[in-house]
């Protein structure tokens, strides 16, 4: 009896203790829930010796927002029927988390190391297996609120941890499986991770990683396989909901692409940061395969293979070996549309072939590039990249050959282009130094545009170099441009050449050299440009016209009737274009001792300066001094003195104003002059009041072909010369200067006529020795070239009737062009003048016959 009472007392005590423990546990749980601001509720509760089971569980936590968790069924088993016996199963799990506003605005504190340690420390206390089935979660995301559906299974067995995660999105799903081995190993143990990722039942990733102790350090090795991908645009759209990733900007998924990566790193035991991981010594091998074209936004379609070996021995990663065979199809690339059609290449084939390096830490390879299409391209080069310390890139024997049948550029057409370049040099972070080889050149068979036609253009670039800091390199060296034949409406077809130097950087550009034309014309040219100003200076080499006139052999607009065969010419010009200011142009041309022929007149001793200025829209021509020793249209004239200027606008260059300060021409011992005046050339005609002073009648009769006529005296007068479509003089007047002069006319033919006519006899007798005191004549010259004189002659012959006064009224008419032509048709004139006179006479004869 006492024994039964003992056992009953013992059992009662145990039950009392258990009840107390249960009450205390319930109290502590309730206290813990209150501390965590958690409200827990369920509908049904069942307890068995295997575990506890709850139905319709509701959990709400009000801390840093609001977390709501619901489960249709929650099982916590400590004696499950199968291993592991300690497990947690939740079915129909619904999660809704709404963070507080302050948490949404501030970024989370991502301490990955602390999070991992917390998980590892909690593992011994957690159930050995956790199954969360039918998860439906509403969580904050980049778009506001997003849903997440799937299942999660976590198994902790011995020193291994297995994770299975399945997520579903519409008709797609993603499955992640991971196995971590070595959780319970000592410090010298090894941890192994195996992970696979399946997207829509297709394996996309296989990761194997080993982390083992090596003395005081860790060795991390592994390999990664990215299988050929199917179309997974839905993954990008899914990620864009949770992150700031823009799915629309992502390229389409590369089809059949695969990547194999292997690595081995030596890590310090206290490695925690990603930057420390990147700085760890070791090696990495990557083998990427892209058999089908993959679009790269803004670049084109790329396909091929690439192999890369990287090593980190000095704290930085360096490439040791690179091999590639890539094809880039740029057919629809936006940048290609910016090029002229003739400079658009077809698919670019690029090969990278590894070469043995000549120095430590050097990546050496051979680059081969080729393309077909409108632009045919071939290039190859040996490249060496020095990666230790300050990097340097050396280019050895780069050869580029590019051809195009036709290029349309800025309204011009270029046919049969051929660019050939050879280049050597090197580049560092501080300095560039590249030089073109001796065979570098650009050939263009023909260039046409805007009236210009250039045949066989050759641009020689031998010795041209690029040097300086990478952010502001400078291009300098010799350049030669040769055009075998240049044709333009304003120029005669012939060869042109420019040879000089170029010196250019981002701030300023300068060309300095000589322009040489096959005609013999040459000039020094200098072009300089800065950010806001352009300057062009040209200096004409002095021309000695005795050896020929290269200007006439260059300009198609050179006056056909003007020939210069003696004297010297030099000139210079400058052009300035400044941003925000009018264009400025200055030019000057100087001639000394010029001689030649204009139409049917000979010129000699011509000196002059011509100055041109252009300021914006205003054109100014200055002739500060023009002189000529003699002008001979049949009658020697000279000297000539002229000072004049002309101003006009570019819109109406021929309708400006002409001003002269001096205009004087010597005529037979006298002169013709114009008083200073200004003329508006927009009028249909101009009236020039010429003044005749001191014409010597002896000189006149010397050149005038009248048999037996001679005399003396000086003539003055006014000649209103009208210039328009033709030349004419109306109501001109000439008079003999006082006290008069003397006329003598001895002509047997005229005397014979006077024998039968007493009146004529008196005239011929009086003119044998006529002393005049008045000689006055009207003068008219019509556009046909006819000169009409109405003369009044007063005087006396001392031998007739004791010198009584005699008055004559005489009308004379003369064809001046014919007169001048007869005066010039002598053996002394050149063949050019004789031909022009004969041609002029043949043209006048038919006109006179019609009249």
Residue, then its C-alpha position, 0 to 999 in steps of 0.5 A: x500500500x505504501x508502495x502504491x502511495x509512493x508511485x502515486x505521489x511521484x506521478x502527481x509530483x511529476x504532473x505538477x512539475x510539468x504543469x508548472x513548466x507548461x504554465x511557465x513556458x506559456x507565460x514566457x511565450x506570451x511575454x516574448x510575443x508581447x515584447x516582439x509586438x506579436x499577436x498569435x491566434x489559432x482556431x483548433x489545437x491538437x497535441x500528441x506525443x509526436x507533436x503539436x498541430x494548429x489550424x487556421x493560424x493567424x500572426x500579426x506583428x506591429x514593429x517597423x510596419x505590419x507583418x501578417x502571416x496566415x497558415x491553414x495548417x501548422x505542424x511542429x513534430x518532435x517525433x515524426x514517423x520518419x527522419x528527421x523527426x524534428x520538423x516543421x510543416x506549414x501549409x497554405x502560408x500567406x504572408x503580407x508585409x507592409x513596412x513603415x514609411x520611414x523604412x521604405x525611405x531609408x535603405x536597409x542595413x545589409x550586413x551580409x556577414x552578420x546575417x549569415x552568422x545569425x542563420x548559422x547560430x540559429x540552425x541548431x535550434x531550428x527544426x531539422x526540416x522546414x517545409x513551407x508549402x503553398x506560399x503566397x506572399x505580398x511584399x514591397x517591391x520597386x513597383x509598390x506591391x508584388x506577389x510571390x508564390x512558391x514552395x520552400x524546403x530546408x533540410x539540416x542533416x548532420x553537417x549538411x544543409x539542403x535548400x529547395x526553392x520553387x517560385x512560380x510566375x503565371x505559366x513559368x517557374x524557377x527552381x533552385x537547389x543547393x547543397x552545402x556540406x561541411x557546416x560542422x567541420x573544424x577550422x581546418x575542414x572543407x565546405x562544399x557548395x553545389x547549386x543548380x537553377x532550372x527555369x521552366x524545367x530547363x537547367x540554366x546554371x550548375x555551380x560547384x564550389x569548394x572552400x578549404x583551409x590552407x594553413x592560415x588562409x582559405x582556398x576557394x575553388x570552383x566551376x560554373x556552367x551556364x547552359x545554353x539559354x532559351x527565351x527567358x524574357x519573362x525573367x527580366x520582366x520579373x526582376x524589373x518588378x523587384x529591382x530598378x532594372x528596366x526590362x525594356x532596355x535589356x537585350x533579347x536572350x542570347x540563344x544557345x549561349x553557354x559559359x564555362x568558368x573555373x577559378x581558384x582563389x587564396x583568401x584570408x580567413x577574415x575575408x568579409x567584403x566583396x572588394x577583398x574577394x576581388x583583390x585575392x590572388x588566384x586565377x580565373x578561366x572563362x570560356x564563352x560560346x555564342x553560336x547564334x547572333x545576339x543583339x547588343x543594343x546600339x552595336x549590332x548582332x554578335x556571335x562567336x567564341x571567346x576564351x580568357x585566362x586571368x591571373x592575380x599575382x600582384x593584387x590586380x587581375x591581369x589577362x594572360x591569354x585571350x583567344x576569340x573568334x567573333x562576328x559582328x553584324x552591324x546591318x541595323x545598328x543606329x551608328x551605321x546609319x550616320x555613315x555615308x552608304x559607301x562607308x558602311x561595312x558588312x559583317x565584321x569578322x574579328x579574330x584574336x590569336x594569342x602570341x607568346x609575350x616578350x615580357x612578364x605580365x604582358x598579354x600579346x595577341x594578333x588581331x585580324x579584322x575583315x569585312x565585306x560590303x560597301x566598305x571592304x576592310x582588312x586589318x591585322x596587327x600585333x598588340x602587346x598589353x603590359x599590365x603590371x604597374x602603369x599599363x601600356x599598350x604597344x601596337x606593332x605593325x598594324x596594317x589597314x586596307x580599306x576600299x569603297x567603290x563609291x561614297x556620297x559625302x556632303x553633296x560630293x561623289x567620290x569613286x574608287x577610294x583606297x585607304x592604306x595605313x601602316x601604324x606603329x606606336x604605344x599608349x600609356x595612361x599618361x602618353x600616346x605615341x603613334x606614327x604612320x608608316x611610309x606607305x600610308x596613303x589615301x587614293x581617290x580615283x575621281x571626285x565630283x561635286x558643285x562643278x568640281x571634277x578631280x581625277x586621281x587624288x593621292x593623299x600621302x600620310x607618311x610620317x604623320x604622328x599622334x602624340x601627347x596625353x590621352x585626353x588631349x593628343x596632338x596630330x602632327x607631321x607632313x602631308x602631301x595632297x596631289x590631284x592629277x587633274x582638277x577641273x572647275x568652271x573658273x579654272x583650267x584643267x591641270x594638276x594641283x598639289x599641296x605639301x606641308x605640315x599639319x599640327x592639330x589638337x582639340x583646342x587648335x588646328x593648323x595647316x602650313x605648306x605650299x600650294x603648287x599648280x602645274x601652270x607654275x603658280x605657287x603660293x604659301x598657305x597657312x590655315x589655323x583654327x581655334x574654338x571661335x576663330x578661323x584664319x587663312x593666310x596666303x602669299x603668292x610667290x613672285x611671278x616673273x612674266x617673261x617666263x610666262x603668265x601662270x595666272x592666265x594658265x590657271x584661271x579660266x576667267x582670265x580676260x581672253x584679250x589680255x596678254x602679259x609677257x613682261x614684269x613682276x606680280x606678287x600678292x597676299x591675302x588673309x581671311x578671318x572668320x570669328x564667331x559672332x563677328x562679320x567675315x573679314x577678308x583682305x587681299x592685295x596684288x602688286x604689279x611692277x613693269x608690266x607689259x603686254x597686249x589688251x585687245x588691239x592695244x599694247x601696254x608697257x611700264x604698267x605699275x599698280x597696287x590693287x587692294x580688296x577688303x571684305x567686312x561682312x557684306x561690304x566689299x571695297x576695292x582700292x586702287x591707290x596708284x595705277x600708272x602706265x608708261x604707254x598705251x598704244x591702240x594705234x596712237x601712242x598714249x601715256x602716261x596714265x595715272x589713276x587713283x580710284x576706289x569701289x564699294x558695293x554689297x555682296x548681294x549686288x556686287x556690280x551695282x556699287x559706287x566708283x570714286x576716283x581721286x585722279x584720272x589722267x591720260x597723256x594724249x599726243x603731248x597733252x592730256x585727258x583728265x577727269x575731275x574727282x567724282x563718284x559714279x553709281x554703277x547701278x545706273x544704265x549709263x554714265x556720263x564722264x566729262x573728259x577734259x582735254x588739255x594741251x594736245x599738240x597738233x604737231x604730234x597729231x599730224x605726225x601720227x595722222x595719215x594725211x598726205x602733206x598736212x602739217x601744223x602746230x598749236x595746242x588744243x583744249x576742250x571738253x569731251x562728254x563721254x557716255x559709257x553704257x552698252x556702247x561708247x559715244x560722245x555728244x556735243x564735244x568741243x575743242x578749241x585751239x589755245x591762244x594765240x593760235x598756230x600754223x597749218x600747212x597743206x601741200x597736196x598735188x592732187x588737191x592742187x590739181x583739183x583747184x586749177x579747174x575751180x577758182x574757189x577751190x584754188x583759193x582754199x588750196x592757196x590759203x592752206x599752203x601757209x595758213x596762220x590761224x588765230x581761231x580753231x574751234x570744232x564740235x565733236x561727236x562720236x557715235x556707237x558705230x565708231x564714226x567721228x564727226x567734226x564741225x570746224x571753224x577756222x579763222x586766220x590769214x595767209x600772208x602771201x594772199x591779198x596782203x594777209x586779209x582774214x579768211x574764214x573756213x567752215x569745214x565738216x570732217x568725218x572719220x571711221x576711228x576703228x578703221x583709222x586705228x587699224x590702218x595705223x597699226x597694220x605695220x611691220x612693228x606690231x605683233x602677230x596677235x594684234x595683226x590677227x585681231x585687227x584683221x578679224x575686226x575688219x572682217x566683222x565690220x565689212x558685212x555690217x557696212x554692206x548691209x547698211 
